[in-house]
């Protein structure tokens, strides 16, 4: 929940010039608040950047105050949507069942969902990481087309804390996630205190296909450095 429309335009003025040398095959997706979608859609048309949303409701329309539907997102030029982010699970009652409904709806309207999975510090300390993520995938991916899917592993204990999961451990968990999929070519990202000073090491890992960036994406030069990573 950052950036007004004016702040978004200011961000783009600082961000876009840094993408002139970015490889064309590098996929960049911005997922702003709903109020910024229309201004971004107009500004980004024809650029390297694609547009994503932060959530989607499972009904096409109805009495669901405060929610947003698939047709509303696609009309705004949205191509991707985050589903099941840890903050939605933690603060807004998101469950594996509602995650599955949102995933299905996103795909029904031609959107590519970014499914977030991950464990808390308490769950990791209890040795429940692998079983919890397996359960999230098992329940979340029922009747989901894995040919139109992105998964983000976000260890909740590493989000906004400054504690980044060790890259070898992140790579191991993402490898486990991949082993549970019917389509091993699904793009799997890492999210959790991704910063300019650790992006090169993260992206050098063989199982990690990309990153889901939080706080470091709010500043144009910081995010541009992440986008323009150079694997070690």
N, C-alpha and C positions, 0 to 999 in steps of 0.2 A: 504494500500500500504506500507507494512512493510516486511522486512526480505528477504535478498538474500538467495540463496541455502545454502551457507556456514553458514549463521546466523541461518537458519532453522535447520540445522543439530546440531548446537551448542545448540539451544533451546531444541531439542529432548533429547540430552544427559543430560540436567538438568531436563527435564519434566518426561520422561518415568519411572525413578526409583521411582518417587512419586506415581505411579499408582499401585504399587505392592499389596497394601491393598485395592484398590478401589473395591467396590462391582461389580460383573460381570454384573448385570442387569442395571448398570448405563451407559447410552449412552453418549459417548464423540465424538464430531465431530470437526475436524479442517478444517477451510475454508481459505486457504492461497491464495496469488496471484497465477495467472496461472503458472508462471515460477517455482513455488515450487511444483506443483502437482506431477510431475514424481518422484522427489526424495523422497517425502513423501510416495507415493504409494509403492515404493520399501521398504522403511524403516518400514512402519507401517503394512505391510502384516502379518496377523495372530495375530495382537495385539488387544487390547480393542478399539483402536481409529479407527474411520471411517473418510473418506475423503469427504470434501465438496468443492464446488467452490463458487465464489462470484457473478457470473452472468452467463447467458446463452442467446444466441440469439434464435429468434423464427424460423429461417430457418435452414435447415440441412446443407446447404452450400450456397455459393454465394459471390457476390461482396459487402461484409460488412466489410470493413477494420477496424481492431481493435476489432472485435467481436470474440466470440468463440461458437462453436456448440455443440449440444448434443453428437454426436458421438465422438468428440474430447475429451469431458469430460469423457465419459464412458470408452474410450480406456485408460485413465489415472487412472482408478480405482475409479473414483468419484461416490459417492452414493447419495449425497445431493447437493442442490444448493440454495443459497440465491437469492430471487427474490423480487424486489421492495424495497430494502433497502433505508432508508431515504436519504442517500447521493446520491444514483442513481436518486432519485426523485428530490432532491434539485439542484444538479450540472449538471446532464446529461439528463434532459428532460424526465425522466421516467413518464409515465402516468398510470392510472388504466387500460387503453386499452392495452398498451404494456406489463404491468404486467401480464394481462390475457393471452396474446400470449405466454409469456415466461413460465408461469405456465403450459399451455397446452403442450408445447414442452418438458419441463422437464419430465412430466409424460409420454409422448409418447416414450421417450427414456429410461424409467425405472428409472428415478431419482426421489427422493423425494424432492419437493420444500419446502423451508422455506419462507413463505410469510410474509413480514414485513408490518405492518400498524401502524399508530400513528399520533399524532397531534403536531403542532407547539405551542409555547408559546402564540402567538397571537390568534390562534384558541381556545386554552384552555381558555384563559381569556375572549373570546367572548362567551363562553358556547357552543362551536360547537363540542366538543370532541366526544360525542356519535353519532351525526349525520354524522360527517366526517368519523368515523371508519365504521359505517354502510354502507356508500356509497362506501368506499374502498372495503369492503367485497362483497357488492352486485355486483359491476362491476368486481372485480378481480376474483371471484369464478364461473363465468359463465362456465358451462360445465367442471368443475374441479372435479376429483374424490377425495372426502374428506376422503377416506380410505388410501390415499397415500399423506399425507399433514401434514406439521407443520406450525403453525402460530406464529409469534413473535410480541408482542405488544411493540413497542419502542416509548415512548413519546419523540419527537424530542428535546424538551426543556431540557431533562435530559441526552442527549448523549454528553459525553465529557465535561460536564459543572461542574461535581461534584454534581449536584442536582439530587438526586434519588427520583423518585416518591414515595410517602408514600406507604408502603407495602399494607396497607388496601385499598388504592385507586387503586393500580395496580391490586390487587386481584379482586376488584369490576369491573374494566374495562375488565379484562380477563373473568370474569363471564358473562359479557354482550356479549362479542365476542362469547363465547361458546353457548349462548342462540340463536344466529343467525345462527348456523350451523345445517346442517341436520345430521351430525355425532358428537355427543357430546364428543366422545372419541378422537377427534383430539388433539394432543399434542400442548399446547399453552404455549409459553415462554414469559418471561419478559426480555427486554433489555433496558439499560439506566443507566450508571454509576454503573454497578454491580461490587462489590469489595469483597475482602476476609472478610472485617468487616461487610458486610450486607448480605452475601449470606445465612447464616443460617436462618435469619429472613424471607428473601424472599421465601426460599424453604419450610418454615413451613406453607405458605399460601395454603389453600385447592384447589384453582383454578389454581395455578401456577405449571406447569409441568416441567419447566426447565428455563434456562436462555440463552440469546444470549449475549455473552461477547465481548466487544471491547478492550479498552486500557489495562484492567487488564489481558488480555490473552497473552500479549506480553512478560511477564516475567514468567519464568517457575514455580517458587515457588508460585507466586501469583495465577496463573491459576490452579495449582495443588490444592491449598487450596480451590478454588471455586469448582473444580471437586469433591473433597472429603468433600463436605458440610455435616454438621450434624444438621438437623432441630431442632430448639429449641422447 
